[in-house]
Amino acid sequence: MNYDWDWGAVGDSWPLLWEGFKTTLLATVLGTAVAAVLGLVVAMAGRAPSKLLTVPVRVATEFVRSTPLLVQLVGAYAVFNTVEPLTIGIVVLGIHYAAYLSEVYRAGIDAVPKGQWEACRALSMSRRRTWQAVILPQAVRNVLPALGNYAIAMFKETPFLAVITVQEMVAEAREYGATNFVYAETFTLAGLIFLAASYPTSLLMRKLEKRLGH
């Protein structure tokens, strides 16, 4: 069976997909910011001396990592149904990836040579000053490539936001395709936009890895 490609549909759907892409990009940028900050907080909380803090943090982290993102989105949407869906999506994405980034941060912190800790103690530096001036700058430098890779992964998972009525790019493509019966054109265009946005970022992350000596 032959299929006649409709270039007109590509042009007509472009404005809608572009608007959807803006939503996709916004969710990715803000979600990554939430994940980066929260992941660091979780990683540091996991190193606290009190089990009253470390145990709940570990349980919560494992729960998030062991449940699908789709389930988390639907559950959050059902509980917080008065909140803007995009806000729910951003927060859930941030929390979901924070659970993974916390392990990345932990590995980065563990990679800091023990001599650095000992030098800080020898200089009588406070715990806060040790973290701020010595440990965290080195740990974050170690994990920057991984942070970038997780940001790309989050970008490609934003279509899940459609289940909570967020009109991101794939949702726009599906809606236009259903209305005009041109699924191939709209989904292909959406895929090409994803590729055009994520591939250069992936190359940038590879260069960053080489520059940082990973």
N, CA, C and O of each residue as an XYZ file, in Angstrom:
856
protein
N       0.834     -1.183      0.000
C       0.000      0.000      0.000
C       0.876      1.243      0.000
O       1.749      1.388      0.856
N       0.649      2.141     -0.955
C       1.428      3.364     -1.047
C       0.853      4.444     -0.126
O      -0.355      4.542      0.090
N       1.779      5.245      0.404
C       1.348      6.336      1.282
C       1.847      7.647      0.685
O       3.040      7.794      0.420
N       0.949      8.590      0.474
C       1.311      9.888     -0.082
C       1.647     10.855      1.045
O       0.787     11.267      1.823
N       2.930     11.200      1.104
C       3.404     12.115      2.144
C       2.806     13.503      1.918
O       2.840     14.027      0.804
N       2.263     14.087      2.971
C       1.592     15.379      2.867
C       2.494     16.478      3.428
O       2.523     16.724      4.634
N       3.229     17.132      2.526
C       4.113     18.209      2.977
C       3.319     19.392      3.519
O       3.808     20.133      4.372
N       2.116     19.568      3.034
C       1.287     20.652      3.549
C       0.976     20.474      5.026
O       0.923     21.445      5.780
N       0.770     19.228      5.433
C       0.494     18.951      6.843
C       1.698     19.285      7.717
O       1.551     19.733      8.855
N       2.889     19.061      7.167
C       4.113     19.392      7.911
C       4.164     20.888      8.190
O       4.433     21.318      9.312
N       3.901     21.674      7.146
C       3.919     23.116      7.313
C       2.810     23.614      8.220
O       3.019     24.520      9.026
N       1.627     23.023      8.089
C       0.496     23.459      8.902
C       0.661     23.103     10.375
O       0.232     23.854     11.252
N       1.279     21.965     10.644
C       1.420     21.519     12.036
C       2.620     22.149     12.743
O       2.712     22.105     13.969
N       3.536     22.733     11.974
C       4.753     23.294     12.561
C       4.478     24.306     13.669
O       5.089     24.194     14.732
N       3.581     25.298     13.482
C       3.346     26.274     14.563
C       2.867     25.618     15.858
O       3.281     26.013     16.948
N       1.984     24.606     15.734
C       1.487     23.927     16.921
C       2.598     23.149     17.620
O       2.712     23.177     18.845
N       3.412     22.457     16.829
C       4.505     21.685     17.415
C       5.550     22.599     18.036
O       6.168     22.251     19.042
N       5.744     23.756     17.443
C       6.715     24.705     18.000
C       6.248     25.213     19.362
O       7.048     25.354     20.286
N       4.956     25.485     19.479
C       4.408     25.889     20.777
C       4.555     24.755     21.783
O       4.895     24.985     22.943
N       4.297     23.538     21.335
C       4.477     22.384     22.211
C       5.925     22.211     22.618
O       6.217     21.830     23.752
N       6.842     22.493     21.685
C       8.269     22.383     21.990
C       8.672     23.369     23.086
O       9.505     23.050     23.934
N       8.091     24.548     23.069
C       8.392     25.526     24.120
C       8.006     24.978     25.492
O       8.735     25.148     26.469
N       6.860     24.326     25.547
C       6.430     23.713     26.808
C       7.366     22.582     27.201
O       7.733     22.445     28.367
N       7.750     21.770     26.215
C       8.688     20.674     26.457
C      10.010     21.198     26.999
O      10.556     20.663     27.964
N      10.516     22.251     26.366
C      11.795     22.823     26.783
C      11.695     23.429     28.177
O      12.606     23.273     28.990
N      10.602     24.114     28.453
C      10.411     24.712     29.776
C      10.377     23.639     30.856
O      11.006     23.780     31.905
N       9.637     22.566     30.591
C       9.553     21.472     31.564
C      10.918     20.839     31.792
O      11.252     20.466     32.916
N      11.707     20.717     30.726
C      13.030     20.111     30.843
C      13.982     20.995     31.641
O      14.669     20.515     32.542
N      14.021     22.271     31.314
C      14.945     23.189     31.994
C      14.615     23.307     33.479
O      15.498     23.186     34.328
N      13.336     23.545     33.788
C      12.951     23.698     35.190
C      13.032     22.369     35.940
O      13.429     22.328     37.105
N      12.653     21.289     35.266
C      12.756     19.976     35.894
C      14.199     19.615     36.208
O      14.486     19.039     37.258
N      15.110     19.955     35.297
C      16.529     19.691     35.532
C      17.049     20.519     36.689
O      17.845     20.033     37.493
N      16.608     21.766     36.784
C      17.029     22.627     37.894
C      16.570     22.048     39.230
O      17.336     22.009     40.193
N      15.312     21.599     39.281
C      14.791     20.982     40.506
C      15.577     19.719     40.844
O      15.943     19.504     42.000
N      15.835     18.888     39.843
C      16.552     17.633     40.064
C      17.981     17.873     40.530
O      18.477     17.174     41.415
N      18.646     18.865     39.933
C      20.037     19.145     40.280
C      20.159     19.608     41.728
O      21.037     19.153     42.462
N      19.275     20.515     42.132
C      19.336     21.045     43.501
C      18.869     19.998     44.508
O      19.541     19.751     45.510
N      17.722     19.388     44.242
C      17.175     18.405     45.177
C      18.064     17.173     45.271
O      18.217     16.599     46.349
N      18.654     16.761     44.147
C      19.548     15.606     44.172
C      20.747     15.841     45.066
O      21.191     14.934     45.770
N      21.277     17.063     45.041
C      22.417     17.398     45.906
C      21.999     17.397     47.370
O      22.731     16.915     48.234
N      20.810     17.944     47.642
C      20.306     17.958     49.019
C      20.135     16.532     49.538
O      20.501     16.227     50.673
N      19.578     15.664     48.699
C      19.364     14.271     49.103
C      20.701     13.563     49.335
O      20.850     12.797     50.287
N      21.664     13.827     48.459
C      22.980     13.195     48.606
C      23.648     13.606     49.908
O      24.248     12.779     50.594
N      23.543     14.880     50.246
C      24.157     15.362     51.484
C      23.384     14.869     52.704
O      23.981     14.561     53.735
N      22.050     14.792     52.589
C      21.245     14.276     53.699
C      21.561     12.813     53.958
O      21.510     12.350     55.098
N      21.888     12.088     52.895
C      22.235     10.682     53.044
C      23.537     10.453     53.765
O      23.818      9.334     54.194
N      24.351     11.502     53.910
C      25.624     11.400     54.615
C      25.534     11.958     56.035
O      26.544     12.083     56.727
N      24.327     12.288     56.456
C      24.144     12.835     57.803
C      24.471     11.769     58.852
O      24.291     10.578     58.599
N      24.948     12.188     60.020
C      25.321     11.206     61.050
C      24.127     10.516     61.702
O      24.281      9.433     62.268
N      22.936     11.121     61.636
C      21.763     10.562     62.301
C      20.945      9.679     61.362
O      20.619     10.079     60.244
N      20.618      8.479     61.830
C      19.780      7.574     61.042
C      18.338      8.068     60.948
O      17.586      7.639     60.073
N      17.958      8.965     61.846
C      16.613      9.533     61.780
C      16.413     10.318     60.496
O      15.284     10.529     60.055
N      17.521     10.751     59.900
C      17.454     11.467     58.625
C      17.814     10.569     57.457
O      17.142     10.590     56.425
N      18.862      9.785     57.610
C      19.350      8.982     56.490
C      18.381      7.871     56.088
O      18.223      7.598     54.899
N      17.734      7.231     57.051
C      16.828      6.120     56.730
C      15.607      6.595     55.940
O      15.315      6.011     54.897
N      14.868      7.644     56.392
C      13.732      8.116     55.588
C      14.152      8.590     54.199
O      13.436      8.375     53.221
N      15.315      9.235     54.116
C      15.810      9.698     52.812
C      16.074      8.514     51.895
O      15.735      8.553     50.712
N      16.678      7.461     52.438
C      16.981      6.280     51.641
C      15.698      5.572     51.188
O      15.607      5.121     50.046
N      14.720      5.475     52.072
C      13.453      4.824     51.737
C      12.724      5.604     50.645
O      12.220      5.023     49.684
N      12.675      6.939     50.808
C      11.991      7.770     49.819
C      12.679      7.687     48.466
O      12.017      7.621     47.429
N      14.000      7.689     48.476
C      14.761      7.611     47.225
C      14.511      6.296     46.512
O      14.304      6.272     45.298
N      14.530      5.206     47.259
C      14.292      3.900     46.652
C      12.865      3.780     46.118
O      12.632      3.151     45.085
N      11.911      4.389     46.830
C      10.524      4.350     46.358
C      10.398      5.057     45.015
O       9.761      4.542     44.096
N      11.004      6.236     44.900
C      10.927      6.997     43.653
C      11.625      6.252     42.522
O      11.116      6.205     41.402
N      12.784      5.672     42.807
C      13.532      4.974     41.771
C      12.879      3.662     41.358
O      13.129      3.165     40.260
N      12.044      3.097     42.225
C      11.452      1.785     41.960
C      10.053      1.854     41.363
O       9.454      0.822     41.064
N       9.530      3.064     41.187
C       8.198      3.215     40.593
C       8.306      3.980     39.278
O       9.147      4.870     39.151
N       7.461      3.644     38.294
C       7.554      4.294     36.982
C       7.187      5.779     37.057
O       6.349      6.191     37.860
N       7.826      6.555     36.214
C       7.529      7.986     36.129
C       6.060      8.212     35.798
O       5.432      9.119     36.343
N       5.512      7.393     34.910
C       4.116      7.541     34.503
C       3.175      7.406     35.700
O       2.222      8.173     35.834
N       3.441      6.441     36.559
C       2.619      6.222     37.748
C       2.738      7.410     38.693
O       1.747      7.844     39.281
N       3.944      7.933     38.837
C       4.159      9.084     39.712
C       3.402     10.312     39.203
O       2.826     11.063     39.989
N       3.407     10.506     37.901
C       2.686     11.642     37.322
C       1.191     11.539     37.562
O       0.556     12.501     37.996
N       0.631     10.376     37.278
C      -0.817     10.174     37.450
C      -1.196     10.304     38.921
O      -2.211     10.920     39.248
N      -0.391      9.732     39.805
C      -0.675      9.812     41.235
C      -0.641     11.238     41.747
O      -1.522     11.656     42.499
N       0.381     11.990     41.338
C       0.493     13.384     41.772
C      -0.657     14.221     41.222
O      -1.189     15.094     41.908
N      -1.031     13.943     39.981
C      -2.127     14.692     39.349
C      -3.456     14.413     40.052
O      -4.293     15.305     40.188
N      -3.640     13.178     40.494
C      -4.875     12.817     41.194
C      -4.950     13.478     42.570
O      -6.025     13.880     43.013
N      -3.815     13.586     43.234
C      -3.787     14.166     44.582
C      -3.832     15.690     44.538
O      -4.558     16.323     45.305
N      -3.043     16.273     43.626
C      -2.948     17.738     43.551
C      -3.673     18.250     42.300
O      -3.094     18.969     41.487
N      -4.944     17.870     42.160
C      -5.671     18.193     40.928
C      -6.031     19.668     40.796
O      -6.509     20.095     39.746
N      -5.805     20.452     41.855
C      -6.085     21.891     41.757
C      -4.864     22.680     41.297
O      -4.950     23.882     41.046
N      -3.736     22.002     41.190
C      -2.486     22.649     40.778
C      -2.359     22.581     39.263
O      -2.835     21.634     38.636
N      -1.719     23.585     38.678
C      -1.484     23.606     37.230
C      -0.762     22.330     36.798
O       0.271     21.990     37.375
N      -1.285     21.613     35.788
C      -0.658     20.350     35.357
C       0.827     20.484     35.008
O       1.622     19.603     35.334
N       1.201     21.582     34.347
C       2.608     21.751     33.989
C       3.474     21.852     35.236
O       4.582     21.317     35.267
N       2.979     22.531     36.260
C       3.723     22.641     37.518
C       3.908     21.274     38.151
O       4.989     20.942     38.637
N       2.831     20.476     38.140
C       2.930     19.109     38.669
C       3.967     18.311     37.883
O       4.788     17.600     38.462
N       3.920     18.437     36.561
C       4.865     17.702     35.723
C       6.300     18.075     36.005
O       7.166     17.204     36.088
N       6.562     19.361     36.152
C       7.926     19.826     36.423
C       8.427     19.289     37.761
O       9.554     18.807     37.867
N       7.573     19.380     38.777
C       7.975     18.913     40.110
C       8.210     17.402     40.114
O       9.197     16.926     40.676
N       7.304     16.653     39.486
C       7.457     15.190     39.459
C       8.709     14.793     38.683
O       9.456     13.918     39.119
N       8.942     15.427     37.540
C      10.173     15.155     36.793
C      11.397     15.447     37.644
O      12.348     14.665     37.673
N      11.364     16.593     38.344
C      12.493     16.973     39.183
C      12.751     15.969     40.290
O      13.893     15.577     40.529
N      11.678     15.549     40.969
C      11.828     14.589     42.062
C      12.299     13.237     41.534
O      13.171     12.599     42.124
N      11.714     12.808     40.419
C      12.080     11.506     39.845
C      13.572     11.452     39.516
O      14.264     10.498     39.872
N      14.049     12.474     38.841
C      15.462     12.464     38.449
C      16.391     12.835     39.591
O      17.574     12.495     39.557
N      15.879     13.525     40.601
C      16.697     13.824     41.775
C      17.113     12.539     42.479
O      18.210     12.453     43.031
N      16.226     11.535     42.454
C      16.546     10.254     43.081
C      17.749      9.604     42.418
O      18.557      8.959     43.086
N      17.872      9.771     41.103
C      19.020      9.216     40.382
C      20.246     10.112     40.530
O      21.363      9.626     40.705
N      20.030     11.411     40.458
C      21.164     12.336     40.557
C      21.797     12.307     41.943
O      22.984     12.600     42.089
N      21.010     11.953     42.965
C      21.589     11.871     44.306
C      22.704     10.824     44.344
O      23.707     11.009     45.033
N      22.527      9.724     43.601
C      23.571      8.701     43.532
C      24.774      9.205     42.738
O      25.919      8.874     43.044
N      24.494     10.009     41.718
C      25.586     10.596     40.945
C      26.394     11.540     41.818
O      27.624     11.509     41.801
N      25.706     12.378     42.579
C      26.392     13.287     43.497
C      27.182     12.512     44.547
O      28.310     12.873     44.884
N      26.572     11.437     45.061
C      27.254     10.636     46.077
C      28.567     10.097     45.539
O      29.592     10.125     46.220
N      28.522      9.603     44.297
C      29.742      9.087     43.680
C      30.761     10.211     43.485
O      31.960     10.000     43.673
N      30.291     11.400     43.111
C      31.193     12.531     42.929
C      31.843     12.949     44.225
O      33.029     13.276     44.257
N      31.061     12.940     45.304
C      31.605     13.295     46.618
C      32.620     12.250     47.073
O      33.685     12.589     47.589
N      32.277     10.973     46.876
C      33.196      9.896     47.272
C      34.489      9.934     46.467
O      35.521      9.442     46.925
N      34.439     10.522     45.257
C      35.636     10.574     44.407
C      36.617     11.651     44.845
O      37.764     11.664     44.399
N      36.175     12.555     45.713
C      37.101     13.580     46.214
C      38.142     12.898     47.096
O      37.770     12.194     48.035
N      39.426     13.082     46.829
C      40.475     12.402     47.609
C      40.351     12.658     49.109
O      40.005     13.761     49.533
N      40.633     11.636     49.903
C      40.551     11.775     51.361
C      41.504     12.835     51.880
O      41.272     13.438     52.928
N      42.581     13.058     51.133
C      43.537     14.073     51.553
C      42.927     15.461     51.626
O      43.361     16.300     52.415
N      41.911     15.698     50.795
C      41.238     16.995     50.813
C      40.505     17.200     52.136
O      40.540     18.289     52.710
N      39.842     16.149     52.615
C      39.151     16.222     53.904
C      40.160     16.433     55.033
O      39.952     17.253     55.928
N      41.240     15.685     54.972
C      42.243     15.780     56.022
C      42.895     17.156     56.049
O      43.185     17.691     57.120
N      43.123     17.726     54.871
C      43.711     19.061     54.810
C      42.779     20.099     55.428
O      43.226     21.015     56.119
N      41.482     19.947     55.175
C      40.504     20.883     55.751
C      40.478     20.786     57.271
O      40.380     21.795     57.968
N      40.567     19.554     57.776
C      40.601     19.392     59.234
C      41.876     19.973     59.816
O      41.856     20.577     60.888
N      42.995     19.790     59.106
C      44.270     20.328     59.585
C      44.263     21.849     59.633
O      44.937     22.455     60.465
N      43.494     22.462     58.732
C      43.386     23.917     58.701
C      42.267     24.434     59.606
O      41.985     25.632     59.643
N      41.632     23.506     60.337
C      40.547     23.856     61.263
C      39.384     24.548     60.557
O      38.747     25.438     61.119
N      39.118     24.137     59.341
C      37.982     24.692     58.607
C      36.689     24.104     59.146
O      36.632     22.928     59.506
N      35.657     24.926     59.198
C      34.361     24.449     59.660
C      33.797     23.459     58.643
O      34.227     23.420     57.490
N      32.826     22.659     59.089
C      32.214     21.676     58.191
C      31.548     22.367     57.011
O      31.652     21.905     55.874
N      30.860     23.479     57.282
C      30.187     24.211     56.216
C      31.182     24.763     55.215
O      30.975     24.671     54.005
N      32.268     25.339     55.723
C      33.295     25.899     54.833
C      33.969     24.800     54.024
O      34.303     25.007     52.857
N      34.171     23.648     54.622
C      34.782     22.516     53.921
C      33.941     22.102     52.725
O      34.453     21.884     51.627
N      32.620     21.999     52.965
C      31.721     21.609     51.876
C      31.672     22.671     50.788
O      31.780     22.359     49.602
N      31.512     23.916     51.189
C      31.311     24.988     50.215
C      32.565     25.282     49.395
O      32.479     25.482     48.183
N      33.711     25.309     50.036
C      34.928     25.771     49.359
C      35.775     24.654     48.764
O      36.554     24.897     47.842
N      35.636     23.445     49.272
C      36.549     22.376     48.843
C      35.815     21.186     48.214
O      36.104     20.810     47.078
N      34.881     20.603     48.938
C      34.280     19.342     48.512
C      33.305     19.514     47.355
O      33.450     18.867     46.317
N      32.314     20.381     47.527
C      31.279     20.517     46.493
C      31.809     20.988     45.141
O      31.389     20.449     44.117
N      32.719     21.978     45.088
C      33.236     22.374     43.767
C      33.874     21.214     43.010
O      33.704     21.097     41.797
N      34.606     20.359     43.717
C      35.230     19.211     43.058
C      34.206     18.147     42.694
O      34.284     17.546     41.623
N      33.235     17.911     43.595
C      32.218     16.885     43.337
C      31.350     17.265     42.150
O      31.083     16.432     41.284
N      30.904     18.523     42.102
C      30.054     18.969     40.999
C      30.808     18.893     39.681
O      30.240     18.514     38.657
N      32.079     19.252     39.704
C      32.898     19.150     38.485
C      32.958     17.709     38.001
O      32.926     17.452     36.798
N      33.043     16.774     38.933
C      33.122     15.359     38.571
C      31.833     14.845     37.926
O      31.876     13.935     37.098
N      30.691     15.422     38.299
C      29.411     14.854     37.860
C      28.724     15.670     36.766
O      27.632     15.304     36.329
N      29.333     16.759     36.316
C      28.696     17.597     35.296
C      28.282     16.823     34.043
O      27.159     17.008     33.575
N      29.140     15.962     33.479
C      28.704     15.207     32.291
C      27.479     14.338     32.555
O      26.585     14.246     31.713
N      27.438     13.699     33.730
C      26.285     12.858     34.062
C      25.026     13.699     34.216
O      23.941     13.271     33.824
N      25.163     14.890     34.782
C      24.012     15.782     34.915
C      23.450     16.132     33.544
O      22.236     16.156     33.344
N      24.345     16.402     32.606
C      23.907     16.725     31.253
C      23.190     15.565     30.589
O      22.183     15.753     29.905
N      23.714     14.364     30.794
C      23.083     13.182     30.193
C      21.691     12.929     30.765
O      20.780     12.534     30.037
N      21.528     13.156     32.059
C      20.209     12.990     32.659
C      19.244     14.063     32.173
O      18.048     13.803     32.040
N      19.749     15.263     31.907
C      18.898     16.324     31.363
C      18.368     15.927     29.988
O      17.206     16.178     29.669
N      19.222     15.309     29.177
C      18.791     14.838     27.856
C      17.744     13.734     28.001
O      16.758     13.698     27.265
N      17.973     12.834     28.963
C      17.008     11.757     29.202
C      15.656     12.323     29.635
O      14.608     11.839     29.207
N      15.686     13.349     30.485
C      14.441     13.977     30.922
C      13.721     14.620     29.740
O      12.498     14.530     29.626
N      14.478     15.264     28.870
C      13.912     15.911     27.684
C      13.127     14.901     26.853
O      12.047     15.210     26.349
N      13.668     13.702     26.712
C      13.012     12.683     25.891
C      11.850     12.003     26.604
O      11.086     11.272     25.974
N      11.703     12.232     27.908
C      10.589     11.630     28.645
C       9.458     12.621     28.895
O       8.453     12.266     29.511
N       9.607     13.851     28.426
C       8.537     14.836     28.612
C       7.222     14.445     27.935
O       6.178     14.917     28.384
N       7.198     13.608     26.877
C       5.897     13.197     26.333
C       4.969     12.530     27.355
O       3.754     12.508     27.160
N       5.535     11.983     28.447
C       4.691     11.400     29.488
C       3.778     12.450     30.128
O       2.745     12.109     30.705
N       4.163     13.728     30.023
C       3.360     14.783     30.628
C       1.976     14.876     29.990
O       1.056     15.447     30.577
N       1.831     14.324     28.805
C       0.532     14.361     28.128
C      -0.550     13.640     28.923
O      -1.729     13.969     28.799
N      -0.159     12.650     29.745
C      -1.164     11.903     30.507
C      -1.816     12.767     31.581
O      -2.875     12.411     32.098
N      -1.199     13.902     31.926
C      -1.822     14.810     32.895
C      -2.249     16.103     32.189
O      -2.317     17.170     32.800
N      -2.531     15.979     30.902
C      -3.117     17.041     30.061
C      -2.165     18.185     29.731
O      -2.620     19.257     29.334
N      -0.869     17.989     29.882
C       0.082     19.025     29.469
C       0.262     18.940     27.954
O       0.573     17.875     27.422
N       0.069     20.051     27.271
C       0.167     20.060     25.814
C       1.616     20.281     25.373
O       1.971     21.333     24.840
N       2.431     19.269     25.609
C       3.807     19.348     25.125
C       3.840     18.940     23.647
O       2.790     18.743     23.035
N       5.020     18.815     23.086
C       5.148     18.677     21.636
C       4.482     17.413     21.078
O       3.766     17.489     20.080
N       4.704     16.275     21.696
C       4.124     15.038     21.179
C       2.604     15.049     21.314
O       1.896     14.504     20.466
N       2.109     15.667     22.373
C       0.658     15.785     22.531
C       0.055     16.630     21.414
O      -1.020     16.324     20.898
N       0.763     17.698     21.048
C       0.307     18.541     19.944
C       0.336     17.761     18.627
O      -0.573     17.887     17.807
N       1.376     16.962     18.431
C       1.478     16.159     17.212
C       0.353     15.141     17.134
O      -0.234     14.940     16.071
N       0.054     14.503     18.248
C      -1.017     13.505     18.264
C      -2.374     14.166     18.019
O      -3.206     13.633     17.284
N      -2.591     15.317     18.631
C      -3.873     15.998     18.466
C      -4.087     16.454     17.023
O      -5.173     16.293     16.467
N      -3.030     17.029     16.420
C      -3.147     17.461     15.023
C      -3.335     16.262     14.104
O      -4.125     16.306     13.161
N      -2.595     15.185     14.393
C      -2.712     13.986     13.569
C      -4.086     13.367     13.638
O      -4.614     12.899     12.629
N      -4.683     13.361     14.850
C      -6.014     12.783     15.008
C      -7.073     13.615     14.306
O      -8.054     13.077     13.793
N      -6.878     14.917     14.284
C      -7.854     15.806     13.659
C      -7.792     15.742     12.138
O      -8.817     15.816     11.461
N      -6.561     15.604     11.599
C      -6.376     15.675     10.145
C      -5.933     14.357      9.515
O      -5.679     14.291      8.313
N      -5.841     13.300     10.341
C      -5.464     11.967      9.839
C      -4.111     11.979      9.129
O      -3.957     11.427      8.040
N      -3.129     12.627      9.779
C      -1.779     12.690      9.211
C      -0.755     12.415     10.321
O       0.101     13.251     10.610
N      -0.853     11.264     10.918
C       0.016     10.919     12.043
C       1.492     10.843     11.638
O       2.364     11.325     12.362
N       1.764     10.241     10.490
C       3.155     10.032     10.084
C       3.908     11.348      9.985
O       5.041     11.460     10.453
N       3.285     12.332      9.380
C       3.948     13.621      9.180
C       4.229     14.325     10.513
O       5.340     14.800     10.748
N       3.212     14.388     11.380
C       3.381     15.137     12.619
C       4.342     14.452     13.590
O       5.145     15.115     14.246
N       4.258     13.118     13.679
C       5.158     12.421     14.594
C       6.593     12.423     14.062
O       7.545     12.494     14.839
N       6.744     12.346     12.752
C       8.084     12.444     12.176
C       8.685     13.811     12.457
O       9.857     13.918     12.816
N       7.880     14.856     12.295
C       8.362     16.204     12.574
C       8.739     16.362     14.045
O       9.759     16.969     14.371
N       7.915     15.816     14.921
C       8.223     15.881     16.357
C       9.529     15.150     16.666
O      10.351     15.622     17.451
N       9.703     13.978     16.028
C      10.939     13.230     16.239
C      12.162     13.983     15.759
O      13.209     13.953     16.406
N      12.034     14.660     14.623
C      13.158     15.430     14.097
C      13.498     16.617     14.999
O      14.666     16.972     15.157
N      12.472     17.221     15.586
C      12.721     18.325     16.520
C      13.451     17.811     17.756
O      14.392     18.445     18.234
N      13.017     16.660     18.273
C      13.721     16.056     19.404
C      15.180     15.793     19.049
O      16.078     16.080     19.841
N      15.413     15.251     17.866
C      16.771     14.949     17.424
C      17.605     16.218     17.291
O      18.753     16.266     17.732
N      17.020     17.242     16.682
C      17.747     18.494     16.464
C      18.119     19.167     17.779
O      19.131     19.863     17.858
N      17.307     18.964     18.803
C      17.583     19.592     20.092
C      18.515     18.760     20.966
O      19.368     19.310     21.662
N      18.359     17.442     20.934
C      19.119     16.596     21.852
C      20.494     16.185     21.331
O      21.431     16.046     22.118
N      20.631     15.989     20.016
C      21.922     15.504     19.496
C      23.061     16.506     19.709
O      24.129     16.104     20.170
N      22.876     17.795     19.393
C      23.962     18.740     19.672
C      24.320     18.801     21.152
O      25.486     18.959     21.514
N      23.303     18.675     22.006
C      23.571     18.681     23.446
C      24.375     17.454     23.840
O      25.267     17.536     24.685
N      24.063     16.318     23.230
C      24.816     15.093     23.499
C      26.278     15.240     23.084
O      27.177     14.809     23.806
N      26.514     15.847     21.925
C      27.891     16.089     21.482
C      28.623     17.019     22.437
O      29.806     16.828     22.718
N      27.912     18.030     22.934
C      28.508     18.961     23.885
C      28.913     18.248     25.163
O      29.965     18.536     25.734
N      28.080     17.320     25.611
C      28.393     16.564     26.823
C      29.629     15.684     26.614
O      30.435     15.517     27.529
N      29.777     15.122     25.412
C      30.960     14.301     25.131
C      32.228     15.143     25.171
O      33.252     14.717     25.705
N      32.149     16.338     24.603
C      33.305     17.234     24.645
C      33.637     17.643     26.069
O      34.804     17.754     26.444
N      32.583     17.869     26.862
C      32.794     18.241     28.256
C      33.452     17.112     29.022
O      34.334     17.343     29.849
N      33.017     15.876     28.744
C      33.624     14.719     29.409
C      35.115     14.631     29.098
O      35.929     14.383     29.988
N      35.467     14.836     27.826
C      36.877     14.770     27.437
C      37.670     15.899     28.096
O      38.795     15.696     28.552
N      37.079     17.072     28.140
C      37.787     18.232     28.706
C      38.011     18.057     30.210
O      39.031     18.489     30.746
N      37.050     17.419     30.885
C      37.187     17.209     32.317
C      37.965     15.936     32.643
O      38.211     15.626     33.808
N      38.343     15.212     31.603
C      39.174     14.035     31.808
C      38.421     12.812     32.228
O      38.996     11.939     32.878
N      37.120     12.703     31.877
C      36.339     11.518     32.253
C      36.559     10.419     31.216
O      35.994      9.332     31.339
